[in-house]
């Protein structure tokens, strides 16, 4: 290696020659609201999502931090300038008896730059791994939004269910009251026994309890909705919507759809980051090459230096022996790569199974709603006919009681199936990584 080092501009520059496995030829310094009349349940979620700011979540903060990683790695590929100013005190030993120590002071100010030309491809691999980690942070942010969207949809459905269940409970209580009056009238006329009258009163008492229970459930659902929105509601919180359902899509190709899920894409990016980790570990087996230069002034007497000086240098370094550290580093990086690849394969299988399970659950819940709707229509017609027959003495209390109970059960089951269908859809969207939050 050959390098020329310049000194003072008033002095002649000179050249030096040096050979070594690790050497420096440089003089200088290195830089050390929720109401919407007439809207459906799904449509009102658009208004609710505006109350949620996912950018404030911890995952969003980690994503913003990861975005700075590639920028820092790009900075390693650029020259690194630095400015130095210092005062150095040198103490030298005098060999003449009686003089002792003698101090000398020098001042220097300089501007230097350093550039790595080759680092065993480690800088490029580090940059690529930072980009992969940024992609993982973006995927995690999408996963968080999907989970928040599912929680929002579920909380919305439960609050809407609690509101409708309270109305249904009040309707049932009113119907039970009418039944009590009808049975008591027949009992007073001697056409019904006392047991039937007492049973109808017990049903009415149960209906009153269910109204009270529905009010308590509504309060709990309101608090859960407020918690989902990140608020502590003191006033009454209500939502408006209808239980309308779009037609179910055809069963997709779950194997192809699994590749689009956040979990799979995150695992795949982890494999990419692990491969770059292997390249980073292997870069330790290569020599490093860098250049640097400096320009400045120095002086032995004045605080403001006056003597110009400059320097240019280059260096090649290669470690001869580090106790097997680099070899073990590569083995560890390859083990991490194999682990990431195994995780990717397992994630693919898990996502295919999860997607199919969530889609089938959504299909079953949606079709169950249609079945319950048919049963409810039939129960309403039967109850209307049975009431007229009981009033005319054409139907016994026991048979009429069974038909009345069946109607009430179908009303509750219908409402429950509507809620479950929305919850099942939310679980499907969460697994897929989508939702109402863009």
Buried (B, 14 or more C-beta within 10 A) or exposed (E): EEBEBBBEEEEEEEEEEEEEEEBBBBBBBBEEEBEBEEBBBBBBBEBBBEEBEBEEBEBBEBBEEBEEBBEEBEEBEEEBEBEBEEEEEEEEEEEEEEEEEEEEEBBBBBBBBBBBEBBBEBBBBBBBBBBBBBBBBBBBBBBBBBBBBBBBBBBBBBBBBBBBBBEBBBBBBEBBBEBBEBBBEBBEEEEBEEEBBEBBBEBBEEBBEBBEEBEEBBEEBBBBBBEBBEEEEEEEBBBBBBBEBEEEEEEEEBEEBBEEBBBBBBBBBBBBBBBBBBBBBBBBEEEBBBBBBBBBBBBEEEEEBEBBBBBBBBBBEEEEEEEEEBEEBBEEBBEBBEEBBEBBEEBBEBBBEBBBBBBEBBBEBBEBBEEBBEBBEEBEEBBEEBBEBBEEEEBEBEEBBEBBEBBBEBBBBBBBBBBBBBBBBBBBBBBBBBBBBE
